[in-house]
Amino acid sequence: MWAQRAYSVICFISEDFWLVSMALVGALGGVALFFRGFRMLQYKRLILNTPFSKIRSASIGLVEVSGMPTGPQTIAAAITGEPCYYYRARAWQWVRSGSDKKWEQVLDESSSVPFFLEDSTGKVLISPQGADLDVHRNFTDELQASRFGQGSLIPDSIRKFVAQRGLLSGDKIRLEERIIKPGHPLFVYGTLGETPGATSWTPTFDAPSARPSIGAGRSRSLKFNFSLGESGSDVAMKMVGNMVPRSSGDPSVVFETATTTGGPIVLPDRVVEELNRIGLPLPVSVLAESSPLPRNAGGPVATKIAADAPGALARASAEKQSNRGATAESGFDLHPRVAIGKGERGDPFTISSESQREVVQSLAWKSMLYIWGSPVFTLVCIYFLLVYWGWL
């Protein structure tokens, strides 16, 4: 009886604490949204007060222009592999937290390369770093982790993206990709200014902002990439050695190995012994360090079952794609005198796949919603707190 009462009191306190915390957060969030609404309204008026320009007649300072993106080179989008000038790839996993189930974002990465915006009068260089980007969403889907087995109809580019970033530890995966695609019109609002030096055409990569997860379970895929002898390879081997026993006796576990040179896979003796000890079959191409190499093995051997950070993989992919198209095409000045970018004063910089009119309309209704809606929401939260504390 006493235990039941104590449990009831604890549950009551926990529930009340949760409600009070939500009310406090709501009140503070309402105030923040109120001021955000005024900033959005100011930005809308700034766009309306800035004359729309053709590229040839644009003057130094804040400008707004529209045109088709083009350029001497592209990068490969992370999920679909489509050629683009910018991509943002995000991933969520369906996770269980106690009795609750929810989508948890586990990956957010992006990469970009400078490009030109072209209209009927000319071209201007766009440096997308630091821009607020609202661009074309070319891919979104929810996938079951069990569909990534052998014989899957999922495209290779998506399978590689998921496997290389260790995203198969959940039951379901949600993927989204946004890109700036050649030939799709853009609206750009930013600062036209002189370029400080020679333009760098090396793709920039923003590291993932969320952790990729690695797990084992039903229909999971564990894929690691590293080279023996490099920094971190010993740690990766320990990870393999610790995770392999957990999969012992699971008939759905399949080990797939490959090398970048086409030769056999060479693993440390202790790893091969562990795999043999738990009875997991290894491909013919897997050899222990102490085994003699076949005569036609040829060249250095790279191990491809360990773990490299997703950022390094994406950078390598971007560099590879960049090298393919790095040759300047005729008609492009690779080191122009001026470009549109963020600007030194930190003025607004927007790249959108919507038109100028659509951007202004979006800012208008959002700013009105924040300015008029957030005070009402804040007052409701404050009223709840005053009643709860007995001050009303």
C-alpha positions, 0 to 999 in steps of 0.5 A: 500500500505504501509503495503504491502511494509513493509510486502515485506521488512520483508519477504525479510529480513527474507529470507536473514537472513535465507540464511546467517545463513545457509551459516555460519553454513555450513562453520563452519560445513564443518571445523568440518567435515574436522577434524572429517574425519582425526580422522576417518582416524586415527581410521581406521589406529589404527584398521589396526595396531592392530593385530586381536586376539583370546580371549585366546591369547589377551594381556592387552591393545588395542585388537580387537576380534570377537565372539558370545555374551553370558552371564548369564542374559539378559534384555528385549528390550523396544519395542519388549521385545526380550531378549538382552544384550543391547538395544537402543529405539528411537521414532519420532512423525510427528508434524506440525510447522506452515505450515511445517510437520516434524519428531521430535525425542521425545525419545532416551533411552538405557539399557545394562548389561555386557555380554561375547564374546565367540569364539573357544578359550574362553570367555571375559567379555564386559562392553558396557558402553561408547562404540560406538555401531553399532549393529543389528536393529531388529525393525523399523516401522511407525505407525498411532496413530489411530491404537492403539485403542481397537481391534488393531493388534499391539503387546502388547509390542509395545502398552505398550511401546508407552502408558507408554511413552506418545507417542500418541499425534502425528498423526504418530509415527516412532519407531526404536530399536537396540539390541545386541542379543544372538547368533549374531556375534560381532566385538569388539575393545577396551581396555583389562584391569583388572576389578577394583572390583566385576562386577556389573550385575545390568542393567544400564539405560540411561534416555531419552534424549528427552521429551515424549509428552502428548496430547489429540485429535483424537484417542489419548491414555493418560496413567499415572502411579503413587501411591497415597501418593508418591512424585509427586502424587498430581501434577499428579492428577492436571494434570489429572483434567486439561486434563479431561475437554478438552476431554469432549464430545468426544465419542472416549475417553475411560478410562481404569484403572487397579491395580497391585494387581487386586483390585479396583481403588481408586481415590480421590473424587475430580477426581471422581466428575470431571469425573462424572460432564462432563458425562464420564462413569467410569469402575465398578472397579473405586471407590471414596476414600469415598466409602467402599471397597468390602469385597474381595478387599484385600490388598493395592490398586494402582492407574494406571491412572497417570504419572510416568517418562519413565525412572522409568518404563524402569528401573523397567522392566529391574530389573524385567527381570534381577531378572528372570535370575539372577542365574549364569549359569555354565561356567560363571565366574561372577567376571572375572579378566579382561574385555574389556571396554573403558579404562582409557585413553579414547581410541576408544571402538567400538562394531559392528555387522559388521565384522572388514573388514566392519568397516574398509571399512566404516571408509575409505569411510567416512573419505575420504568423510569428508576430501575431500568433506567438504573443497569444501562445506566450500569454496562454503559457504564462496564464497556465503557470500563474494558475498552477502556482496559485497566483491567480 
